Amino acid sequence: MAGRRRGAGAAAGRAPGGRLAAVPAHPPPVRRRAGLLAGSPVTPALYATLCLDDDPERARARLRVSIERYYNAPLEFVEGIQAMFAGTPDGAAAWLRGYADAGAEHVVVRLAVDDHRPAMEEFAGLVLPALRPFRQEVRV
């Protein structure tokens, strides 16, 4: 996709053996794009920002602070062009599964937090186990 249509370069990156195509902020279009990519060197991928909390409203408020501080733009604008989730770990796993079911083969997760180590441990302990049945292979 990169280089084949205007603006595609901004939504794709290089990867060994091909290109990664970043998917839009909502999963349904991925399925259509994934079908177009069959047999091509482009891999459907997701870059997502997550903010986890047992209280979805508190997670949303923390996501807002993080995104608006980082981008100096309203959360509603940024989430219109980037995939973002704020809520419980179980909700995050279901949300990420939606992208996998829609065709995303690679996922890059950014955690919208100030202290990354505990957030990564929470993600690894509570979200990743719920995704394991959907993973085809693990690369380290």
C-alpha positions in Angstrom: 0.0 0.0 0.0 2.8 2.4 0.7 3.7 4.3 -2.4 0.6 3.1 -4.3 -1.8 5.8 -3.3 -1.4 9.3 -2.0 -0.7 9.5 1.7 0.0 5.8 2.0 3.6 6.4 3.0 2.4 8.1 6.2 0.4 5.0 7.1 2.9 2.3 6.4 6.4 1.4 7.6 9.2 -0.9 6.5 9.6 -4.3 8.0 12.0 -7.2 7.2 10.6 -9.0 4.2 8.0 -6.5 3.3 6.0 -3.5 4.5 3.6 -3.0 7.5 0.4 -1.3 6.7 -1.1 0.6 9.6 -4.8 0.0 10.0 -7.4 2.7 10.7 -8.8 3.4 14.1 -11.7 1.0 13.7 -11.5 -2.7 12.7 -14.1 -3.1 10.0 -12.0 -1.5 7.2 -9.2 -3.9 8.0 -11.1 -6.9 6.7 -11.6 -5.2 3.3 -8.0 -4.2 3.1 -6.7 -7.5 4.2 -8.4 -9.2 1.3 -6.7 -6.8 -1.1 -3.4 -7.6 0.4 -3.5 -11.4 -0.1 -0.3 -12.5 -1.8 1.3 -9.1 -1.4 4.4 -8.2 0.7 2.2 -5.9 2.8 1.2 -7.1 6.3 -1.9 -5.6 7.9 -0.8 -4.1 11.3 -2.2 -2.1 14.2 -0.5 0.7 16.2 -2.8 1.2 19.2 -2.7 3.4 22.3 -4.2 1.8 25.4 -5.0 3.1 28.9 -6.1 0.4 31.3 -8.1 0.8 34.5 -10.8 -1.2 36.3 -12.9 2.0 36.0 -13.4 2.8 32.3 -14.3 6.5 33.1 -11.0 6.9 35.0 -9.1 5.2 32.1 -10.7 7.6 29.7 -9.8 10.6 31.8 -6.2 9.4 32.0 -6.1 8.7 28.3 -7.3 12.2 27.6 -4.6 13.8 29.8 -1.9 11.7 28.1 -3.0 12.2 24.5 -3.7 15.9 24.9 -0.4 16.6 26.6 1.5 14.6 24.0 -0.2 15.8 20.8 -1.4 19.2 22.0 -4.7 18.4 20.4 -8.1 17.2 21.6 -8.5 13.5 22.3 -11.5 13.3 20.0 -9.5 14.6 17.1 -6.5 12.2 17.7 -8.7 9.2 18.3 -10.4 9.8 14.9 -7.1 9.0 13.2 -5.4 6.6 15.6 -6.7 3.5 17.3 -7.2 4.0 21.0 -8.8 2.2 23.9 -9.5 3.2 27.4 -11.0 0.7 29.8 -10.6 -2.6 31.6 -8.0 -5.2 30.7 -10.7 -7.6 29.6 -12.2 -4.9 27.4 -8.8 -4.3 25.9 -8.3 -7.9 25.1 -11.7 -8.1 23.4 -11.0 -4.8 21.5 -7.6 -6.1 20.3 -9.2 -9.5 19.2 -11.6 -7.5 17.0 -8.6 -6.2 15.0 -7.0 -9.7 14.8 -10.3 -11.1 13.6 -10.5 -8.3 11.1 -7.1 -9.2 9.6 -4.4 -7.4 11.6 -1.4 -9.7 11.8 1.0 -7.5 13.8 0.2 -5.2 16.8 2.2 -2.5 18.4 0.8 -1.3 21.7 1.6 2.1 23.3 0.5 2.5 26.9 -0.8 5.9 27.8 0.8 6.1 31.2 3.4 8.0 33.2 5.0 4.9 34.8 5.6 2.3 32.0 7.0 -0.6 34.0 3.8 -1.4 36.1 1.6 -0.7 33.1 3.6 -3.2 31.0 3.4 -5.7 33.8 -0.4 -5.2 34.0 -0.7 -5.5 30.2 1.5 -8.7 30.1 -0.3 -10.2 33.1 -3.9 -9.4 32.3 -4.3 -8.7 28.6 -1.8 -10.9 26.8 -3.1 -14.2 28.4 -6.5 -13.4 27.0 -5.0 -13.0 23.6 -2.9 -16.2 23.5 -5.5 -18.4 21.9 -5.6 -16.0 19.0 -1.8 -15.8 18.4 -0.5 -17.9 15.6 3.2 -17.5 16.4 5.4 -15.6 18.8 8.5 -13.8 17.7 11.0 -12.5 20.2 
